[in-house]
Amino acid sequence: MAKKGQSAELDRKKLMADPIMMTTIVLLVTFLTLFILYPLAILLIDSLYGTNGFSLDTFQRIFGMWTFRRAIANTLKVGLVVGLLSTLIGLLFAYVEVYVRMRRGVGALFKLVSMLPVVSPPFVLSLSMIMLFGRSGLITRFLLGIYDNDVYGYWGIVVVQTLTFFPVCYMMLKGLLKNIDPSLEEASRDMGASRMKVFTSVTLPLLLPGLGNAFLVTFIESIADFANPMIIGGSYDTLATTIYLQITGAMDKEGAAAMAVVLLCITLAMFVFQKYYLERKTAATLTGKASRGRMLIEDRSVTIPLTVLCALMALFVIMMYICVPIGALFPTWGYKFTPLTFKWFQQVFTRYRGLQAFRDSFVLSLIAAPITALLSMIISYLVVKRKFKAKGFIEAVSILAMAVPGTVLGVGYIRGFANGLFHTGLLSGLYGTGLILVIVFVVRSLPTGTRSGISALRQIDKNIEESAYDMGANSLKVFTSVTLPLIKDSFLSGLVTAFVRSITAISAIILLVTPSYLLITVQINEFAEKGSFSIACAFATILILITYGAVLLMNLFIRFFGTSKQQKEEN
């Protein structure tokens, strides 16, 4: 104990003697407090304090609204069903990829399905669902002759969100299944157990914490989703859409703030349970790597049904995404399907200020991406490699943004900065500018980069950095010349992720965009709400091409410059 105390005291003295490190910590704490904690705190203050001081009147008022109580029930119902379906479908895809011998083409379909939601806006499938299965849908009206099909509402949201979010579960569960030692399952098989018995008695119990983790992640994503319920929800209100309409339609900022606090409490409770309980259980049950390669299932009675089922589902999802560019090539969707035309792509730039929208989105995302990547690596470095009192605060708050729905953050920024800090006018100049949009992009992408950086830094021996300190290098020199080159793959990966998340974001910024800035996702949402699906598809198609092109270029850069020649040869 004495030795640990002396070590901590020595670390503290080293930190106090390093002005660069101290300045970095102070600036980080200030940034996280100002742009993550403060907007959330101001929501709570607005909800609890009125002209007569502390009061629960606002909460009593919103809970007295039947529409709000219905929105809560609707949100939880959608979240539970989407979480369950996404987890089950993700498990099916992950199991088939890890345990079943597939043909190469099916594996390519799986990769495509896992990548498409990443490079496209979160509400693209809502457009496809309406165009294929709506009252004027290509499949329902023109192929099946069904004229009264109503795709809007509960089932529309559930299907679209499930197809959007199940690839997240698939990627999570695939990694967990690969880490299960095959000798455990093969021992059961040697004792005469059937494949189903092995799955239910060995594989599934080991995977249960991971399944719970995947379910909660999807549940949080579902209840926080704004764009899909807005486009395809119809009269089926969720909390995110109710908050948006409360602040834009009813002009009830205090009521919207109280509703945002309710939604935040739900997501925070789920996030804390997922982060600090299920993730630890998953790490405890699945540790290390498999002792040897897994013998893949080759029994045709198993491989053919599972492969066909997954391939058909993957092709359906891909068809939904392909529908977007096709939808932009018809004169009037639902009424006239010939001849093909490029007029909507032309009107994007000639009539609807598309050039400004793409320029603003691209520039703001390009500014936010390197800031997010660098900030994530700095936070990761401080959390893993340094010992100081504010370390827990920095780690917790930087990852907290993951649990904050975009709509809640948007309302918090309006209430927090429209009239300045605590309504004093200080920093009120931020509101309505491009800078506040960049800050929102950074805050929304920070948790992903931070978690990636922490994982990478934990694999680096601290003696490497200590040697640089012993040779007289300061903290800035050590970070830029030793640490950052060792984690440059994570840095570049965080750069790509931050850019993609920023350029496809909508829920956090739709309330903050002013006429001075046009963002692509906001334009797509606006045209989709008006029923102008062809022009919305044209915007979405160009956005997907830009995003996919950027990802390809950045991945090529990572491939050639992110990894050393020696590491490539070893791989």
C-alpha positions in Angstrom: 0.0 0.0 0.0 2.8 2.4 0.9 4.5 1.6 -2.4 1.3 2.3 -4.3 0.9 5.6 -2.4 4.4 6.7 -3.2 3.9 5.8 -6.9 0.7 7.8 -7.0 2.4 10.8 -5.3 5.3 10.6 -7.8 2.9 10.6 -10.8 1.1 13.6 -9.3 4.3 15.5 -8.9 5.4 14.7 -12.5 2.0 15.9 -13.7 2.1 19.2 -11.8 5.6 19.8 -13.2 4.4 19.4 -16.8 2.7 22.6 -17.9 1.7 21.2 -21.3 -0.1 18.2 -19.7 -1.8 20.4 -17.1 -3.0 22.9 -19.7 -4.4 20.0 -21.9 -6.3 18.5 -18.9 -7.8 21.9 -18.0 -8.9 22.6 -21.6 -10.4 19.1 -21.9 -12.3 19.4 -18.6 -13.6 22.8 -19.8 -14.7 21.5 -23.2 -16.4 18.4 -21.8 -18.2 20.5 -19.1 -19.2 23.2 -21.5 -20.5 21.2 -24.4 -21.7 17.9 -22.8 -22.6 18.4 -19.2 -23.8 22.0 -19.4 -26.5 21.5 -22.1 -27.8 18.5 -20.2 -27.8 20.4 -16.9 -29.6 23.4 -18.4 -32.4 21.0 -19.6 -32.8 19.8 -16.0 -32.8 23.4 -14.7 -35.3 24.6 -17.2 -37.6 21.6 -16.3 -37.3 22.1 -12.5 -37.1 25.9 -12.1 -39.7 28.4 -13.1 -40.7 31.9 -12.1 -41.7 30.7 -8.7 -38.5 28.8 -8.1 -38.1 25.0 -7.8 -41.2 23.3 -9.1 -42.4 20.0 -10.7 -45.2 21.8 -12.6 -43.6 21.3 -16.0 -43.3 17.6 -15.5 -46.8 17.4 -14.1 -48.0 19.3 -17.2 -46.3 17.1 -19.8 -47.3 13.8 -18.0 -50.8 15.2 -18.0 -50.7 15.3 -21.8 -52.2 12.1 -23.3 -50.0 12.5 -26.4 -46.8 12.5 -24.3 -47.8 9.4 -22.3 -48.7 7.7 -25.6 -45.3 8.7 -27.0 -43.5 7.1 -24.1 -45.4 3.8 -24.5 -44.9 3.9 -28.3 -41.2 4.5 -27.9 -40.6 1.7 -25.4 -42.7 -0.7 -27.5 -40.8 0.0 -30.6 -37.4 -0.1 -28.8 -38.1 -3.5 -27.3 -39.3 -5.1 -30.5 -36.6 -3.6 -32.6 -33.9 -4.6 -30.1 -35.2 -8.2 -29.9 -35.5 -8.6 -33.7 -32.2 -6.9 -34.5 -30.4 -9.1 -31.9 -31.9 -12.3 -33.3 -31.2 -11.5 -36.9 -27.7 -10.3 -36.0 -27.1 -13.6 -34.1 -28.3 -15.6 -37.2 -25.9 -13.8 -39.5 -23.0 -14.0 -37.1 -23.5 -17.7 -36.4 -23.7 -18.5 -40.1 -20.5 -16.6 -40.9 -18.5 -18.0 -38.0 -19.8 -21.6 -37.8 -21.0 -22.5 -41.3 -18.9 -23.0 -44.4 -20.3 -20.6 -46.9 -19.6 -19.8 -50.5 -17.5 -16.8 -51.2 -20.3 -14.8 -52.7 -22.5 -15.1 -49.6 -19.6 -13.7 -47.5 -19.4 -10.7 -49.8 -23.1 -10.1 -49.3 -22.6 -10.1 -45.5 -19.8 -7.5 -45.8 -21.9 -5.3 -48.0 -24.9 -5.5 -45.7 -22.6 -4.6 -42.7 -21.2 -1.6 -44.6 -24.3 0.0 -46.2 -25.8 1.4 -43.0 -22.4 3.0 -42.2 -22.1 5.0 -45.4 -25.8 6.0 -45.8 -28.0 8.4 -43.8 -30.0 6.6 -41.0 -33.3 7.2 -42.7 -32.6 6.0 -46.3 -34.6 2.7 -45.7 -37.7 4.7 -44.8 -37.7 6.2 -48.3 -37.2 2.7 -49.8 -40.0 1.3 -47.7 -42.5 3.9 -48.8 -41.5 3.7 -52.5 -41.7 -0.1 -52.6 -44.5 -1.0 -50.2 -46.5 2.3 -49.8 -49.9 3.0 -51.5 -48.0 4.0 -54.7 -45.3 1.4 -54.1 -43.6 -0.4 -56.9 -44.2 -3.8 -55.3 -47.6 -3.3 -53.6 -49.4 -1.2 -56.3 -47.8 -2.2 -59.6 -46.7 -5.8 -59.0 -49.4 -7.0 -56.6 -52.2 -4.7 -57.3 -52.7 -3.6 -53.7 -54.0 0.0 -53.5 -54.8 0.4 -49.8 -51.6 -0.7 -48.2 -50.5 1.7 -45.4 -46.8 1.3 -44.6 -46.8 4.2 -42.2 -47.0 3.7 -38.4 -45.7 1.1 -35.9 -44.8 -1.7 -38.3 -43.1 0.7 -40.7 -40.8 2.0 -38.0 -40.1 -1.5 -36.7 -39.1 -2.9 -40.0 -37.0 0.0 -41.1 -35.2 0.3 -37.8 -34.6 -3.5 -37.6 -33.1 -3.5 -41.1 -31.0 -0.4 -40.2 -29.7 -1.6 -36.8 -29.3 -5.4 -37.1 -25.9 -5.1 -38.8 -24.6 -3.5 -35.6 -25.6 -6.6 -33.6 -24.2 -8.8 -36.4 -20.7 -7.1 -36.1 -20.8 -7.2 -32.3 -21.8 -10.9 -32.0 -19.5 -12.0 -34.8 -16.5 -10.9 -32.7 -17.8 -12.7 -29.6 -18.5 -15.9 -31.4 -15.0 -16.0 -32.8 -13.6 -15.7 -29.3 -15.4 -18.8 -28.0 -12.9 -21.7 -27.8 -14.2 -24.4 -30.2 -12.8 -27.2 -27.9 -15.6 -26.5 -25.4 -18.2 -27.2 -28.1 -16.4 -30.1 -29.6 -16.1 -31.8 -26.2 -19.9 -31.7 -26.0 -20.2 -33.1 -29.6 -17.8 -35.9 -28.7 -20.1 -36.9 -25.8 -23.0 -37.4 -28.2 -24.8 -34.0 -28.0 -26.6 -32.7 -31.1 -25.7 -29.4 -32.7 -28.9 -27.8 -31.2 -28.0 -29.2 -27.7 -24.4 -27.8 -28.0 -25.8 -24.4 -29.1 -28.3 -24.2 -26.3 -26.1 -25.6 -23.5 -22.6 -24.3 -24.4 -22.6 -21.6 -27.0 -25.7 -19.6 -25.9 -24.9 -19.4 -22.2 -21.4 -18.0 -23.1 -23.0 -15.6 -25.4 -25.9 -14.4 -23.2 -24.1 -11.3 -21.8 -23.1 -10.3 -25.4 -26.7 -10.8 -26.6 -27.9 -8.5 -23.8 -25.2 -6.0 -24.7 -26.3 -6.1 -28.4 -30.0 -5.8 -27.4 -29.4 -2.7 -25.2 -27.2 -1.0 -27.8 -30.0 -1.5 -30.4 -32.7 -0.5 -27.9 -30.9 2.8 -27.2 -30.4 3.5 -30.9 -34.1 2.7 -31.6 -35.6 5.0 -28.9 -33.2 7.8 -29.7 -33.9 7.6 -33.5 -35.6 10.7 -34.9 -35.5 10.6 -38.6 -37.1 7.2 -39.3 -40.2 7.8 -37.1 -40.4 11.3 -38.6 -40.6 10.0 -42.1 -42.5 6.7 -41.9 -44.1 7.0 -38.4 -47.2 8.8 -39.7 -49.4 9.5 -36.6 -47.4 7.0 -34.5 -45.5 9.5 -32.3 -42.3 8.6 -30.5 -40.5 10.6 -27.8 -37.9 12.0 -30.3 -40.6 13.3 -32.7 -42.8 14.6 -29.9 -39.9 16.6 -28.5 -39.1 18.0 -32.0 -42.8 19.0 -32.6 -43.1 20.4 -29.1 -40.3 22.9 -29.7 -41.0 23.7 -33.4 -44.8 23.4 -33.5 -46.1 24.2 -30.0 -43.2 26.6 -29.3 -43.1 25.1 -25.8 -39.4 25.1 -24.9 -39.9 24.3 -21.2 -42.1 21.4 -22.1 -39.7 20.2 -24.7 -36.8 20.4 -22.2 -38.8 18.3 -19.6 -39.6 15.7 -22.3 -35.9 15.6 -23.3 -35.0 14.9 -19.7 -37.4 12.0 -19.6 -35.9 10.5 -22.8 -32.4 11.1 -21.4 -33.2 9.3 -18.2 -34.4 6.2 -20.1 -31.3 6.1 -22.3 -28.9 6.8 -19.5 -30.4 4.0 -17.3 -30.0 1.6 -20.2 -26.5 2.8 -21.0 -25.2 2.5 -17.5 -26.6 -1.0 -17.2 -25.1 -2.0 -20.6 -21.7 -0.3 -20.0 -21.0 -1.2 -16.4 -22.7 -4.6 -16.0 -23.2 -6.4 -19.3 -19.9 -5.4 -20.9 -17.9 -6.6 -17.9 -19.8 -9.9 -17.9 -19.1 -10.3 -21.6 -15.4 -9.7 -21.0 -15.3 -12.1 -18.1 -16.9 -15.0 -20.1 -15.1 -14.5 -23.4 -11.4 -13.9 -22.8 -8.4 -14.4 -25.0 -8.4 -16.1 -28.4 -9.6 -19.5 -29.5 -7.0 -22.1 -28.9 -7.2 -23.4 -32.5 -9.3 -23.1 -35.7 -13.0 -24.0 -35.6 -14.2 -27.0 -37.7 -16.9 -25.4 -39.9 -20.3 -27.1 -40.3 -20.5 -28.7 -43.8 -23.7 -30.8 -43.4 -25.8 -29.7 -46.4 -29.0 -30.1 -44.3 -27.7 -27.3 -42.1 -25.7 -25.2 -44.5 -28.2 -24.9 -47.3 -31.2 -23.6 -45.3 -29.2 -21.2 -43.2 -27.1 -19.9 -46.1 -30.2 -19.4 -48.3 -32.2 -17.7 -45.6 -29.3 -15.2 -44.8 -28.6 -14.6 -48.5 -32.2 -13.8 -49.2 -32.4 -11.4 -46.2 -29.1 -9.8 -47.3 -30.4 -9.4 -50.9 -33.6 -7.8 -49.6 -31.7 -5.3 -47.6 -29.4 -4.5 -50.6 -32.5 -4.2 -52.8 -33.8 -1.6 -50.4 -30.7 0.5 -50.7 -30.5 0.1 -54.5 -34.1 1.4 -54.6 -32.7 4.9 -53.5 -30.7 5.7 -56.7 -33.3 4.0 -58.9 -36.0 6.2 -57.3 -34.2 9.3 -58.4 -34.3 8.2 -62.1 -38.1 8.3 -62.6 -40.1 11.4 -63.6 -42.8 10.8 -60.9 -42.5 7.9 -58.5 -45.7 5.9 -58.2 -47.4 7.2 -61.3 -44.9 7.1 -64.2 -42.0 4.7 -64.3 -40.8 5.5 -67.8 -38.8 7.0 -69.4 -35.7 7.3 -67.1 -34.5 10.8 -66.4 -31.6 12.6 -64.8 -33.7 15.8 -64.2 -33.8 15.3 -60.4 -30.0 15.1 -60.2 -29.9 18.3 -62.3 -32.4 20.1 -60.1 -30.5 19.2 -57.0 -27.9 21.7 -58.1 -29.9 24.1 -60.3 -33.1 24.6 -58.3 -32.5 23.3 -54.7 -29.1 24.7 -53.9 -27.6 21.3 -53.7 -24.1 22.6 -54.3 -24.3 24.7 -51.1 -25.8 21.8 -49.1 -23.0 19.4 -50.2 -20.3 22.0 -49.7 -21.5 23.0 -46.2 -21.9 19.4 -45.1 -18.6 18.3 -46.5 -16.6 21.2 -45.2 -18.1 21.1 -41.7 -17.6 17.3 -41.5 -14.1 17.6 -42.8 -13.3 20.2 -40.1 -14.9 18.0 -37.3 -13.3 14.7 -38.3 -9.6 15.5 -37.5 -10.6 17.4 -34.4 -12.6 14.4 -33.2 -9.9 11.9 -34.0 -7.1 14.0 -32.2 -9.3 14.8 -29.2 -10.2 11.1 -28.9 -6.6 10.0 -28.9 -5.6 12.7 -26.3 -8.5 11.6 -24.0 -7.5 7.9 -24.5 -3.9 8.7 -23.7 -4.8 10.5 -20.5 -7.2 7.8 -19.4 -4.8 4.9 -20.0 -1.3 6.4 -19.5 -1.8 9.0 -16.8 -3.0 9.1 -13.2 -4.7 12.2 -11.9 -7.9 13.0 -10.1 -9.9 14.2 -13.1 -9.2 11.1 -15.1 -12.5 9.3 -14.2 -14.4 12.5 -15.0 -12.9 12.9 -18.4 -13.5 9.2 -19.3 -17.1 9.1 -18.1 -18.2 12.4 -19.7 -16.5 11.7 -23.0 -18.3 8.4 -23.3 -21.6 9.9 -21.8 -22.4 11.5 -25.2 -23.0 8.0 -26.5 -26.1 7.7 -24.3 -27.5 11.2 -25.2 -30.1 11.1 -28.0 -29.4 13.6 -30.7 -32.7 15.4 -30.3 -32.0 15.8 -26.5 -28.6 17.3 -27.3 -30.1 19.6 -29.9 -32.7 20.9 -27.4 -29.9 21.3 -24.8 -27.8 23.4 -27.1 -30.8 25.7 -28.0 -31.7 26.2 -24.3 -28.0 26.5 -23.3 -26.6 28.8 -25.9 -29.4 30.7 -27.6 -29.3 33.3 -24.9 -25.7 32.6 -23.7 -24.5 30.7 -20.7 -27.2 30.6 -18.1 -29.0 33.3 -20.1 -26.2 35.8 -19.5 -25.4 36.4 -23.1 -21.9 34.9 -22.8 -21.1 32.7 -25.8 -24.5 33.5 -27.4 -22.6 34.2 -30.6 -22.1 30.5 -31.0 -25.8 29.8 -31.7 -26.6 29.8 -35.4 -23.1 29.5 -36.6 -21.1 26.7 -38.3 -18.9 26.4 -35.2 -21.7 25.1 -33.0 -22.5 22.4 -35.7 -18.8 21.4 -35.7 -18.9 21.1 -31.9 -22.0 18.9 -32.1 -20.4 16.7 -34.7 -17.3 16.4 -32.4 -19.4 15.6 -29.3 -21.5 13.0 -31.1 -18.5 11.1 -32.6 -16.2 11.4 -29.6 -17.3 8.3 -27.7 -16.6 5.9 -30.6 -13.0 7.3 -31.2 -12.3 7.3 -27.4 -13.2 3.7 -27.0 -11.1 2.7 -30.0 -8.2 4.7 -28.7 -8.4 3.2 -25.2 -8.4 -0.3 -26.6 -5.3 0.4 -28.8 -3.3 2.2 -26.0 -3.9 -0.7 -23.5 -1.8 -2.9 -25.8 1.2 -0.6 -25.7 3.9 -1.1 -23.0 4.4 2.0 -20.9 8.1 1.4 -20.8 8.3 2.7 -24.4 7.1 6.1 -23.4 9.0 6.1 -20.2 12.3 5.7 -22.2 11.4 8.8 -24.1 10.7 10.8 -20.9 14.1 9.6 -19.5 15.8 11.0 -22.6 14.4 14.4 -21.8 11.3 14.6 -24.0 8.3 16.5 -22.7 4.7 15.2 -22.8 3.9 16.8 -26.1 7.0 15.4 -27.8 6.3 11.9 -26.4 2.7 12.0 -27.5 3.4 13.2 -31.1 6.6 11.2 -31.7 6.0 7.9 -29.8 2.4 7.4 -28.8 0.5 8.7 -31.8 2.6 6.8 -34.4 1.9 3.6 -32.4 -1.8 4.1 -32.5 -2.1 5.8 -35.9 -4.3 3.0 -37.2 -6.9 3.8 -34.5 -6.4 7.6 -35.2 -7.1 7.2 -38.9 -10.0 4.8 -38.3 -11.5 7.4 -35.9 -11.0 10.0 -38.6 -13.0 8.0 -41.1 -15.7 7.2 -38.5 -16.0 10.8 -37.4 -16.4 12.1 -41.0 -19.0 9.5 -41.9 -21.0 10.1 -38.7 -20.9 13.8 -39.1 -21.9 14.0 -42.8 -24.8 11.6 -42.2 -26.1 13.1 -38.9 -29.5 14.6 -38.6 -31.2 14.3 -35.2 -28.7 16.4 -33.3 -28.4 19.2 -35.8 -31.9 19.5 -37.3 -32.9 21.9 -34.5 -29.6 23.9 -34.8 -29.4 24.5 -38.6 -30.2 28.1 -39.7 -30.7 29.4 -43.2 -27.0 30.3 -43.3 -26.1 26.7 -43.6 -27.7 23.9 -45.7 -27.0 20.4 -44.7 -27.7 17.4 -46.9 -29.5 15.2 -44.4 -31.8 18.1 -43.4 -32.6 18.7 -47.1 -33.4 15.0 -47.6 -35.6 14.9 -44.5 -37.5 18.1 -45.7 -38.2 16.7 -49.1 -39.2 13.3 -47.8 -41.8 14.9 -45.4 -43.2 16.8 -48.4 -43.6 13.5 -50.3 -41.0 14.6 -52.9 -39.3 11.2 -52.9 -37.5 11.5 -56.2 -35.6 14.6 -55.2 -35.0 13.2 -51.7 -33.5 10.1 -53.4 -31.3 12.2 -55.6 -29.9 14.0 -52.6 -29.4 10.7 -50.8 -27.7 9.0 -53.7 -25.1 11.7 -54.1 -24.5 11.7 -50.3 -24.0 7.9 -50.3 -21.5 8.2 -53.2 -19.6 11.0 -51.4 -19.5 9.1 -48.2 -18.5 5.8 -49.8 -15.8 7.5 -51.9 -14.4 9.2 -48.8 -14.3 5.9 -46.9 -12.6 4.2 -49.8 -10.0 6.9 -50.1 -9.3 7.0 -46.3 -9.1 3.2 -46.1 -6.6 3.2 -49.0 -4.6 5.8 -47.1 -4.7 3.7 -43.9 -3.7 0.6 -45.9 -0.6 2.2 -47.4 0.4 4.7 -44.7 -1.3 3.5 -41.5 0.7 0.3 -41.0 4.4 -0.2 -41.2 6.0 -2.4 -43.9 7.2 -4.8 -41.3 3.7 -5.3 -39.9 2.3 -5.8 -43.4 4.8 -8.5 -44.0 4.0 -10.2 -40.7 0.3 -10.1 -41.6 
